[in-house]
Amino acid sequence: MPKFAANLTMMFNEVPFLDRFEAAAKAGFKYVEFLWPYDYPAQELKAILDKHGLKVVLFNTPAGDVNKGEWGVSAIPGREADSHRDIDLALEYALALGCPNVHIMSAVVPEGASREEYKQTFIKNVRYASDKYKPYGIKIQLEALSPEVKPNYLLKSQFDTLEVVELVDRDNVFVQLDYFHAQNVDGNLARLTDKLNGKFAHVQIASVPDRHEPDEGEINYQYIFDKLDTIGYDGYVGCEYKPRGETTAGLDWFQKYK
């Protein structure tokens, strides 16, 4: 049975961020994820996790200057020092929080820039992260973002991501398989899951097209969950969706998995 993690950046927005941990625990979640922890001291977050019996299973490296259109810096040529700083900071938080996965954000590629140069920069920085994280058993996740969500992001397809994972060639670097983005770009999710089997180590879900609860839209998530069980996937499934309304009112789908 999948191990579901509430995404506290997108779910339980009825309350402030630090109160979402309690809300998730009360709703029956044992695991959480979020985009970034860096606005809060790691020890404060750890205390909240422990208080509510939760485990954080994924967060991202910093996004950079989002006001300037950045969404990760680890693929930007000439920004290697910034990338390494962000990777090191994420490692500090992962160790303090006991988090087993970190998503290394790549970057938006400006119009006219060389995607190949961005890709090669990203590969080098991911190898740096791999070497830093490996002694601690922390897995590195790389994620594709569909153009509808993040235009010109370096990785838009699951196969873009797989290519980078294979070029990095490190045993602690994996695809982060987000079925929402995958359906928007790649489709054929059952065969895609088979093709990526053994290459992905974290999953995220949301309905398509509206990115709501996984009980509507064009993806049959019960089939996907059964598929993940069949192939022996033992990682986490992050609920990275925007609730249709109040979060707990939309959790009927989750009741049988508590």
Protein Blocks (a to p, Z undefined) as FASTA:
>chain_A
ZZddddfklgoklbcfklmmmmmmmnopabdcdfblklpcfklmmmmmmmnopacfbdcd
debjfknopacjklgghilmmmmmmmmmmmmmmmmnopabdcddfbdcdehiafklmmmm
mmmmmmmmmmmmmmnopacddddddfklmghiablbfklmmmmmmmnopakbccdddfkl
mmmmngomllmmmmmgojacbdcddddfklpafkecjbdfklmmmmmmmnopabdcdddd
ddfbdfklmmmmmmmmZZ
